[in-house]
C-alpha cells in the first residue's frame, strides 16, 4: 500500500500521533483550507470538535477520503447528506467520554440536591445560613439517550441509590421507548439529556415537556445544545415549572456573552466540558491511532456511525 | 411505673413526640433553665444540637436523669467528667445522618474534581472558559473515622470508583489503624475527616499532616470542627501544600462573619448541614420515640455511648 495521506482538521493542541510517524503522510489544515486539501486525503481526522467545516466543504468536487474519524461523541457538526450517501466510513470517539460525563452529571445532581451554588453565594456574603437539603438515594431519574454515555450516567446514578430509567429511540431490554417518556418525566426528580442530535431529538425538550415535569424536578443537558428549546427552559425556570437546571451544551457555542442564559436564576451554565478530564485529548489521539491500525490492516473499524441515524447503533 | 418526666433541652422546631402523648410528663427548657429542671427529670432529650448547656449544668447538685439522649451523632458538646462517671446511660442519633453525610461528601468531592465553584464564578462573569477536570474513578481517598458515617462515606466513594481506605482508632478487618495514616495521606487525592471529637482526634489535622498530603490533594471535614487546626489548613491552602478543601464544621459555630476562613482561596465553607436532608428532624424524633419504647419496657437501649471514649463503639 502506498503511504496514505492523513488530513487533520486542526485544533489546538494538535493530536499526538506518535506511532503513526513514518506510516502516513500527515497534512494539517484549518477550516478555510479544508476544501482544497480534501481531494488528496485518504483519511480525515476531524480533531476540531466544534467546526462545521466538513459539512460545508464535503459537497465540493473531487475525490473524498475513504474514512472520516470524528474525535467526539457527537457527529452532528460533521454530517451532511453528501457524506451520508457516500461510501466513506465515518467513525467517532464513542467510549472515551462515557465515565467522565457520567461523573459530571453526578456532580451536578449532587450539587443541586445539596444546594451547593447557594452555599457558595452565602459564603461570598460571609453568611451562615443552614438549609435542609435533598437525599439523592431513593430519588428518581430519567436519562434520555441509551448509548454508552446515557448508560454510564444511569450506572453512576444507580450507584448513588437513584432509581433510574433509560429512554432510547425504541423500547428494548432495560430501555424504555419514546412512548414512555412523558409518563417518566412526570415522576422524575432528575431529567438528564444525553442523546445524540438527530432530526428526532432536535428540540425534544420544549415548553410542553418542561410543563410535564414536577415543580421539584431538575434538568441536565450533557448531550447537544439543540436538544433543548433554550427559551422554553428559561421560561420554565422563571415560572418555577421546574426547580433547577444545568446546561453544559448550547445551540451556540461558545455561549455569547450577551446570552440571557448566563443569568437565568436556578440555571448552572458550564462551557461544554463534561467529558474532558485531564488527558482526554491524549485518549482521543490514542483511540484514533488504534483505529488506524485496524484500517491499515484492512480490518473492520470500530465505532462505525450509522450515517442515516447520526450515531453508532448500540446493543 | 409512675409517669416519667421527660425534659427537653429545646431548639426550634420542637421535636414531634406524638406517640409519647399521655405516657410522659414533658417539660421544656432552654439552656438557662436547665440546671433548675435537671433534678426532677427521668430522661433528658438534648434536642439542641449545639448547646454546651448540659456540660455546664450537669455537675450541679441534686438527682440526675437516668438516661440522656443526644439528638446528634457527635456527643462532645454534652459530655463532661461528672456525666461520664455517673450511672446515667447516654445514647446518640447514630444512623440518622450516615447516608446524607456520605452524599454530601460525594457532592463536595465531585464538585472539586469538576471545578464547579470556578464554573459558577465564570458564569457570574459571563465568561466561557473551558477547563480540563479530574476523573474521580480511579482516584484514592482516605476516610478518617470508621463509625457508620465514615463507613457510609467510604461505601459511596467506592461506588464512584474511588479506591478508599478507612482509618479508625485501631486496625481491624477493612480498617487501618492510626499507624497507617501518614502513609495513606501521602498518596491520597481526597482526605475526609468523619471522626468523633475526642482527646485523641482533637487537632489531628495540623500543619504536619497537611504537609504530608500531596499538592493535588483535597481535604473535607464533616466530623467536628476541632479535628482541624483551622489556621494550619488556611496556611496549607495559601501555600498550595494542598489543592483545595471544604469545611462543614468549625471550632466556632456559627462561623463568625469576621472569620478569615470565609475568604480562604480554594476553601468551600458550609454551615454544618451535611447530614440535614428534608425530614431529618422528624427522623431524629422518631428515633428517640423508638428508643423511649425500649427504655419504658426496661429493654436495652441502642446507640449507647461509651462515655469514656466519647462515641458508640462499633463492630
Interface residues (C-beta under 8 A of the other chain):
Chain A: X99 X100 X103 X104 X106 X107 X108 X110 X111 X113 X114 X116 X117 X119 X120 X122 X123 X126 X127 X128 X129 X130 X131 X132 X133 X134 X135 X136 X137 X156 X159 X160 X161 X253 X254 X255 X257 X258 X259 X262 X263 X268 X269 X270 X271 X272 X273 X276 X277 X278 X279 X280
Chain B: X99 X100 X103 X104 X106 X107 X108 X110 X111 X113 X114 X116 X117 X119 X120 X122 X123 X126 X127 X128 X129 X130 X131 X132 X133 X134 X135 X136 X137 X156 X159 X160 X161 X253 X254 X255 X257 X258 X259 X262 X263 X268 X269 X270 X271 X272 X273 X276 X277 X278 X279 X280
